[in-house]
């Protein structure tokens, strides 16, 4: 055999060996696409929703998800259009804190058609086919506020039994429970609710309504507000009338927003009932993960698919534990 013939034969064997090795080698799997969480938030101008968004975003990132945020800016039209855009992006789960729960129907239907689970964070579900809603224990928070306001009023020495109730919009069905249960409990304690008025969750509306209450009922003894911006507005109206929102007409709010914590620290507002929106946001991502994995959820209220987050009373005695350090 010639050297040339031997070389050609050896080369052929090497080619065959390489080919067989290539056939036997396992195929490299394609990189698995990351799942994407979409969050449609009520309005990022409010501290409550800023904290909620932070909890949602950090939990999504920690879980290795891509994350997309849209801000409804308190607009029903924006909620519908921006959330529909999220759904069209190809998200794997939708989390929404709806400015208008009653307008969510088409959005939930669109998500369901694409197999996208829907987790509602606070506000309300609008009677839609969402998978779960995370809410604070609003009913108990209203009762807590009534009991504490009763204690404060007695401490002022005021013998008046008149109180005011500043409410959220009735479409926010869960927040609405705060005032419903406050009013029920405060009446059981012997008070009369001389005003139950919707302040549309705005500080300036809380201020305006409180001025009207003071004009019609100068002997009003205390105030409960559905949220902190309205409570701070009410406290300012009381201050402008030459009285104190702690010692004369105690004001109790709801949320534990930074503006309320500062007002409590400064002595212009008596207390607030703390929600923990950061934890609520984290919980929605955990629930979205379970839903994407096909797991069955455990509800606090099965029929409404509700899961509750506890609330806490914040007063001058414990407000420092929540106040953010000044920069």
ABEGO torsion letter per residue (X at the ends): XBAAAAAAAAAAAAAAAAAAAAAABBBBBBBBBBBBBBBBBABAABAAAAAAAAAAAAAAAAAGBBBBBBBAGGBAAAAAAAAAAAAAAGBABBBBBBABAAAAAAAAAAAAAAGBBBBBBEGEAGGBABABBBBBBAAAAAAAAAAAAAAAAAAAGBABABBBBBBBBAABAAAAAAAAAAAAAAAAAGBBBABBBBAGGBAAAAAAAAAAAAAABAABABBBBABAAAAAAAAAAAAAAGBBAAAABBBBBBGGBAAAAAAAAAGABABBBBBBAAAAAAAAAAAAAAAAAGBBBBBABAAAGBBBBBBBBBBAAAAAAABBBBX
